[in-house]
Amino acid sequence: MTSTQFDIDLTGYENIVLSFQYKPWKTEAGDILEVYFGDLVYSVSLDSAWEWFNVSLALDIEDIAGTDLIFKLISTDNSYVSYYWEEECEWKWVGKKYKKVCEDVKKKHEWKDKEDWVKIDNVLITGDLIPPPPPIDTPEPAALALFGLGLLGLGAARRRKAK
């Protein structure tokens, strides 16, 4: 198993979309690519199709200060060993003659599954900015009181200049 983890700050965003491309290499049906992003889990069997795949995932989260993005390759060991018998012959001197002497020899064929990997490219996280809240208007009674105080202040300032 191999994994890569990133911490993503989505503060102020909504309608989040994660898109990326991946290409498996030397993988089998038992090998799995898992992607964790917030509450979303994307899992796909890699099989042996060694070509580029495009993925786009929409998330139902918004305004999250920290979310982990994890890419994880789970690789099963598909190594195998097989034994077989093979006849091996060689020429030897037997007495005064040169003869072909054959015997059965146990042979071993081994295949090690050790190079499974996935290339992940063009990782893009997009979202819409959450609009700021509208400005809060001053309520009517307070506005009238402030206006009245302003007029009184102007009247008082004018009287002082007249003296």
PANU-334166 format. One record per residue (C-alpha): residue in three letters; x, y, z; residue number from 1. Coordinates in pm, 1 decimal, decimal comma, always signed. Last residue first. Layout:
% PANU-334166
<rest ala east X north Y up Z nr NUM> .
...
This chain:
% PANU-334166
<rest lys east -2215,1 north +8550,9 up +1883,3 nr 163> .
<rest ala east -2331,7 north +8416,7 up +1540,8 nr 162> .
<rest lys east -2062,1 north +8145,5 up +1522,9 nr 161> .
<rest arg east -2186,7 north +7980,3 up +1841,7 nr 160> .
<rest arg east -2542,9 north +7973,0 up +1711,4 nr 159> .
<rest arg east -2440,2 north +7789,9 up +1392,1 nr 158> .
<rest ala east -2261,9 north +7509,6 up +1580,8 nr 157> .
<rest ala east -2566,8 north +7448,2 up +1797,0 nr 156> .
<rest gly east -2791,2 north +7421,4 up +1491,3 nr 155> .
<rest leu east -2552,3 north +7175,8 up +1322,9 nr 154> .
<rest gly east -2541,1 north +6959,9 up +1636,2 nr 153> .
<rest leu east -2918,8 north +6963,9 up +1667,1 nr 152> .
<rest leu east -2947,6 north +6854,4 up +1303,2 nr 151> .
<rest gly east -2706,5 north +6565,6 up +1360,7 nr 150> .
<rest leu east -2894,0 north +6455,5 up +1670,7 nr 149> .
<rest gly east -3215,8 north +6446,4 up +1468,7 nr 148> .
<rest phe east -3055,8 north +6238,3 up +1191,7 nr 147> .
<rest leu east -2916,9 north +5992,6 up +1446,9 nr 146> .
<rest ala east -3259,2 north +5957,3 up +1609,4 nr 145> .
<rest leu east -3426,7 north +5907,5 up +1271,4 nr 144> .
<rest ala east -3173,8 north +5638,6 up +1172,1 nr 143> .
<rest ala east -3218,7 north +5459,1 up +1504,5 nr 142> .
<rest pro east -3593,5 north +5440,1 up +1453,2 nr 141> .
<rest glu east -3553,8 north +5316,7 up +1092,2 nr 140> .
<rest pro east -3306,7 north +5026,4 up +1145,4 nr 139> .
<rest thr east -2954,8 north +5074,9 up +1009,4 nr 138> .
<rest asp east -2900,0 north +4843,1 up +715,2 nr 137> .
<rest ile east -2676,4 north +4536,3 up +748,9 nr 136> .
<rest pro east -2456,7 north +4490,7 up +445,2 nr 135> .
<rest pro east -2530,3 north +4178,1 up +240,4 nr 134> .
<rest pro east -2343,0 north +3862,4 up +341,7 nr 133> .
<rest pro east -2028,7 north +3789,4 up +141,5 nr 132> .
<rest pro east -2071,2 north +3561,1 up -159,6 nr 131> .
<rest ile east -1936,9 north +3206,0 up -117,0 nr 130> .
<rest leu east -1672,7 north +3173,3 up -384,3 nr 129> .
<rest asp east -1745,1 north +2891,1 up -626,0 nr 128> .
<rest gly east -1526,2 north +2585,5 up -634,6 nr 127> .
<rest thr east -1238,5 north +2417,3 up -812,7 nr 126> .
<rest ile east -985,7 north +2153,3 up -710,9 nr 125> .
<rest leu east -753,0 north +2036,7 up -987,8 nr 124> .
<rest val east -515,7 north +1740,8 up -989,5 nr 123> .
<rest asn east -355,9 north +1729,2 up -1334,2 nr 122> .
<rest asp east -164,4 north +1405,0 up -1276,1 nr 121> .
<rest ile east -174,7 north +1081,0 up -1080,9 nr 120> .
<rest lys east +64,4 north +806,8 up -1195,6 nr 119> .
<rest val east -21,9 north +468,6 up -1051,2 nr 118> .
<rest trp east +217,9 north +194,1 up -946,1 nr 117> .
<rest asp east +257,8 north -181,0 up -932,6 nr 116> .
<rest glu east +624,2 north -285,0 up -961,5 nr 115> .
<rest lys east +668,8 north -571,2 up -718,2 nr 114> .
<rest asp east +471,8 north -866,3 up -849,4 nr 113> .
<rest lys east +744,9 north -1129,8 up -860,0 nr 112> .
<rest trp east +716,9 north -1406,4 up -1117,9 nr 111> .
<rest glu east +893,3 north -1734,9 up -1048,1 nr 110> .
<rest his east +952,9 north -2043,2 up -1262,7 nr 109> .
<rest lys east +1135,3 north -2327,8 up -1086,9 nr 108> .
<rest lys east +1290,2 north -2632,9 up -1246,9 nr 107> .
<rest lys east +1316,2 north -2995,4 up -1125,1 nr 106> .
<rest val east +1559,2 north -3191,2 up -1340,5 nr 105> .
<rest asp east +1483,6 north -3511,1 up -1529,0 nr 104> .
<rest glu east +1793,1 north -3691,7 up -1660,0 nr 103> .
<rest cys east +1954,1 north -3743,4 up -1996,4 nr 102> .
<rest val east +2289,9 north -3894,8 up -2096,7 nr 101> .
<rest lys east +2399,5 north -3866,9 up -2462,2 nr 100> .
<rest lys east +2688,5 north -4098,9 up -2517,4 nr 99> .
<rest tyr east +3055,5 north -4074,8 up -2619,2 nr 98> .
<rest lys east +3187,8 north -4427,2 up -2616,5 nr 97> .
<rest lys east +3486,2 north -4597,5 up -2457,9 nr 96> .
<rest gly east +3330,1 north -4640,1 up -2113,8 nr 95> .
<rest val east +3068,3 north -4369,4 up -2090,1 nr 94> .
<rest trp east +3211,2 north -4040,7 up -2207,9 nr 93> .
<rest lys east +2946,9 north -3778,8 up -2161,7 nr 92> .
<rest trp east +2713,9 north -3573,0 up -2379,8 nr 91> .
<rest glu east +2449,5 north -3373,5 up -2197,5 nr 90> .
<rest cys east +2076,5 north -3393,3 up -2159,2 nr 89> .
<rest glu east +1830,0 north -3206,3 up -1947,1 nr 88> .
<rest glu east +1468,7 north -3318,1 up -1925,3 nr 87> .
<rest glu east +1245,0 north -3067,6 up -1759,7 nr 86> .
<rest trp east +1023,1 north -3104,8 up -1460,6 nr 85> .
<rest tyr east +804,3 north -2822,6 up -1339,8 nr 84> .
<rest tyr east +770,9 north -2591,2 up -1044,1 nr 83> .
<rest ser east +557,4 north -2280,9 up -1028,1 nr 82> .
<rest val east +599,3 north -1967,8 up -819,9 nr 81> .
<rest tyr east +357,0 north -1678,0 up -803,9 nr 80> .
<rest ser east +348,7 north -1310,5 up -727,3 nr 79> .
<rest asn east +8,5 north -1144,1 up -733,6 nr 78> .
<rest asp east +67,5 north -945,2 up -416,5 nr 77> .
<rest thr east -230,5 north -718,1 up -375,1 nr 76> .
<rest ser east -175,2 north -348,4 up -427,6 nr 75> .
<rest ile east -375,1 north -85,3 up -246,1 nr 74> .
<rest leu east -285,8 north +251,4 up -395,8 nr 73> .
<rest lys east -402,7 north +546,4 up -183,5 nr 72> .
<rest phe east -463,1 north +908,1 up -286,8 nr 71> .
<rest ile east -564,5 north +1122,4 up +11,6 nr 70> .
<rest leu east -710,5 north +1473,8 up +11,5 nr 69> .
<rest asp east -761,2 north +1590,9 up +367,4 nr 68> .
<rest thr east -995,9 north +1875,4 up +456,1 nr 67> .
<rest gly east -919,8 north +2186,1 up +654,9 nr 66> .
<rest ala east -1112,5 north +2510,8 up +700,6 nr 65> .
<rest ile east -1434,1 north +2384,3 up +543,5 nr 64> .
<rest asp east -1657,7 north +2643,9 up +377,2 nr 63> .
<rest glu east -1865,6 north +2401,9 up +175,3 nr 62> .
<rest ile east -1923,9 north +2031,0 up +139,5 nr 61> .
<rest asp east -2132,0 north +1820,9 up -98,6 nr 60> .
<rest leu east -1842,8 north +1724,8 up -319,8 nr 59> .
<rest ala east -1846,6 north +1682,4 up -696,3 nr 58> .
<rest leu east -1604,2 north +1430,3 up -846,6 nr 57> .
<rest ser east -1430,4 north +1439,5 up -1186,0 nr 56> .
<rest val east -1213,6 north +1150,7 up -1300,8 nr 55> .
<rest asn east -1020,3 north +1114,0 up -1626,7 nr 54> .
<rest phe east -844,8 north +785,3 up -1710,6 nr 53> .
<rest trp east -509,6 north +750,2 up -1886,8 nr 52> .
<rest glu east -404,9 north +407,4 up -2012,7 nr 51> .
<rest trp east -257,7 north +88,5 up -1870,2 nr 50> .
<rest ala east -571,1 north -121,4 up -1858,7 nr 49> .
<rest ser east -452,9 north -409,7 up -1640,6 nr 48> .
<rest asp east -716,9 north -408,7 up -1368,4 nr 47> .
<rest leu east -716,3 north -82,6 up -1172,9 nr 46> .
<rest ser east -1016,2 north -152,3 up -951,9 nr 45> .
<rest val east -1169,4 north +182,6 up -858,0 nr 44> .
<rest ser east -1253,7 north +350,5 up -527,4 nr 43> .
<rest tyr east -1375,5 north +705,1 up -468,1 nr 42> .
<rest val east -1452,2 north +789,1 up -104,3 nr 41> .
<rest leu east -1623,6 north +1118,8 up -29,0 nr 40> .
<rest asp east -1667,3 north +1247,0 up +325,8 nr 39> .
<rest gly east -1383,4 north +1496,3 up +288,1 nr 38> .
<rest phe east -1169,8 north +1377,4 up -0,6 nr 37> .
<rest tyr east -1052,7 north +1016,2 up +4,5 nr 36> .
<rest val east -927,4 north +861,4 up -319,8 nr 35> .
<rest glu east -879,3 north +485,7 up -347,5 nr 34> .
<rest leu east -689,8 north +311,3 up -627,3 nr 33> .
<rest ile east -724,3 north -67,0 up -615,7 nr 32> .
<rest asp east -504,7 north -357,3 up -725,7 nr 31> .
<rest gly east -680,2 north -695,8 up -738,3 nr 30> .
<rest ala east -755,8 north -663,4 up -1109,5 nr 29> .
<rest glu east -385,0 north -636,3 up -1193,4 nr 28> .
<rest thr east -138,6 north -350,3 up -1217,2 nr 27> .
<rest lys east +180,8 north -308,5 up -1418,4 nr 26> .
<rest trp east +114,8 north +64,1 up -1459,8 nr 25> .
<rest pro east -201,2 north +253,4 up -1372,0 nr 24> .
<rest lys east -273,4 north +593,8 up -1527,8 nr 23> .
<rest tyr east -459,8 north +862,8 up -1338,8 nr 22> .
<rest gln east -618,8 north +1194,6 up -1423,7 nr 21> .
<rest phe east -767,6 north +1443,2 up -1179,2 nr 20> .
<rest ser east -1081,2 north +1638,3 up -1095,5 nr 19> .
<rest leu east -1214,8 north +1752,1 up -759,1 nr 18> .
<rest val east -1523,1 north +1975,9 up -765,6 nr 17> .
<rest ile east -1635,6 north +2194,3 up -473,4 nr 16> .
<rest asn east -1977,8 north +2360,8 up -495,8 nr 15> .
<rest glu east -1888,0 north +2598,7 up -208,6 nr 14> .
<rest tyr east -1585,1 north +2808,8 up -117,0 nr 13> .
<rest gly east -1502,9 north +3056,3 up +162,1 nr 12> .
<rest thr east -1266,6 north +2830,4 up +355,9 nr 11> .
<rest leu east -1171,6 north +2529,2 up +144,0 nr 10> .
<rest asp east -827,0 north +2469,8 up +295,4 nr 9> .
<rest ile east -673,4 north +2145,7 up +160,5 nr 8> .
<rest asp east -442,8 north +1916,6 up +358,6 nr 7> .
<rest phe east -259,0 north +1674,2 up +129,0 nr 6> .
<rest gln east -192,7 north +1300,0 up +162,1 nr 5> .
<rest thr east -10,0 north +1049,6 up -57,7 nr 4> .
<rest ser east -50,6 north +675,0 up -18,6 nr 3> .
<rest thr east +121,4 north +345,9 up -91,9 nr 2> .
<rest met east +0,0 north +0,0 up +0,0 nr 1> .
